[in-house]
Amino acid sequence: MKRLGFFGGTFDPVHIAHLRLALELKAYCQLDEMRLLPAHIPPHKGVPSATPSQRLAMLQLAIQHCPELSLDTRELLRDCPSYSVETLAQLRAELGPQVSISLAVGGDSLANLHTWHRWRELFQYAHLIVAVRPGYQRPQSGPVAELLADSEVEVGQLHQVSHGGVVVAELSQLAVSATAIREQIASGYSAQFLLPDPVWHYIQQHRLYQQAGADQ
Ligand code: ATP
């Protein structure tokens, strides 16, 4: 069975922690392909955000020499934000039942998974891969604890079926965040080496993130 992974995020901007995590998850979960899935960001969000086409350009620059990663722009190029469950339903309809589909998210997303729109339905279409830091404390009660009790599988079993499993991947993660990068740039500091060089040059050339966000 073919194994596809989708790594969702805002990528505003994409940075080395995203790229390392995507590569490491691809290897850890033995995926045939790992596709970065940038989200649409509503323009009223109070942070200095690059436009969808700028985020896309940065992602393209970031992975131009990385054949192991690719891009899926279906959410980014839509006119409105889309729910993960709808994107996964669409992917499942396109790819058919004989493909293992996994959605990868950071550990911070696991804690509030039960607040996602129609979150239980995600598992009708895909597996969930959650990247957590070593030493991560599992929730002991509540909907996410119940989900793990019912659906967690070892990574070696994940692709025996096409959807419905949860893998918790303990991987060390780089201490880099897009918020910190935007703040650094707005304060006049360099963000070089936190992102691939072509992405850093693009940010400078287009004077991105130079204004502090409304929430700062
Ligand atoms: P922001 O600071 O704006 O929230 P971010 O980089 O944390 O940005 P996203 O661009 O949405 O957030 O990240 C995409 C995915 O990458 C998310 O699942 C997030 O959990 C994960 N991620 C972000 N930063 C790291 C990091 N340093 N290490 C591992 N995973 C990360």
Boltz pocket constraint, residues with backbone or C-beta under 6 A from the ligand:
constraints:
  - pocket:
      binder: B
      contacts: [[A, 8], [A, 9], [A, 10], [A, 11], [A, 12], [A, 13], [A, 17], [A, 18], [A, 21], [A, 104], [A, 105], [A, 106], [A, 107], [A, 108], [A, 109], [A, 131], [A, 173], [A, 174], [A, 175], [A, 176], [A, 177], [A, 178], [A, 179], [A, 180]]
      max_distance: 6.0
